[in-house]
Amino acid sequence: MPFYQKRGEVPPKRHTILENPNGGIYFEELISREGFSDIYSNIYHLRMPTKVVDIGEFVEQPIEELKGKHRNRHIRTNKIKLSGDAFLGRVPLFYNSDLTIYKAHINKSMDYHYRNGHHDELIYIQEGKGRFISNFGTLELSEGDYLIIPRGIIWKFEIKLNIKALVIESYAPIRTPKRYRNKHGQHLEHSPFCERDFIAPEFNEPVDDVSEKLVRVRLNNGYQDFIYAHNPFDVVGWDGYYFPWKFNINDFEPIVGSIHQPPPVHQTFESIGFVVCSFVSRLFDFHPKAIPAPYPHSNLDSDEIIFYSMGDFMSRKGIELESITLHPSGIPHGPQPGKYEESIGKTKTTELAVMIDTFKPLKLAKSIQSIDDKSYSKSWL
Ligand SMILES: [Fe+2]
């Protein structure tokens, strides 16, 4: 995120000696994007962060594609079984060359360290409680939290109450929309959130542990295990603009108008190839002749995924909590029959939904086959 944070101990000047009071020095590591030309943080370790003892085999994680009809879909993701940890428990649903969308029903804490080497991750907590522990510090997670983990962060995830989460793995960074930031990076007055809403990690004391540790590294199409000579959570301090952070969907301040506001007012994150929007509880349009429900629309350049998180989504019927609808490009869609007219005169909506609009067509993963509501594509009759 483009604001400066500092935790623990760092030397007054970068790339200079930081003395270890127990003898010797601490070891600096630069974690940076776009070579040495973009956002970065410097972190300081008890030991060199490069001590690899052993390298495991590459384990492939191919996604089996479901070749199916081009149609609107309703996927009942609440039927996915609880299984696994925050990495291995992910079930792929939709994907293209920019992102993969998973649902994870997590019932195990990670007994290894994890790092995504090729993707940035966004985890939306639908239900449950957990603790994200990283080399930058800890974030406590609960319902409605978006957790943004840029690539390269080493982390573990502890479960306090079984978690259901929507997960995006992105090939490009995930940021807040550029139009909401000034030339210095600060969020503008008309932004639906600001820096106070973004929570950076609480710092942890360094772990001084020289027993070998497994760091599982996610790569394109699979993962590889590395055995490190010591615990990677040995950080005595860090500073910079690069770190994991969280933002709760309930801190999104909705933008409303006298007539229907289009989806960009709900935008929360941007990346290359997709955007993420938060539909939150809000007052409806106040023009005396306003129709609050959206008009039928054809998004010709995007596939639209909506995850229904809470409440009664005003334009849909027949969907359940944790349902996902896919409205692919090229097919007009809109409120189900009756919902358009029903919305007239209503003053507010109580709902939470996360929308992901992709700019390239999505492929379907075979895992959606058994939870696909086949009647949905004819639900506008
Ligand atoms: Fe839509």
Residues whose N, C-alpha, C, O or C-beta is under 5 A from the ligand:
A	BS01	LIG	E304
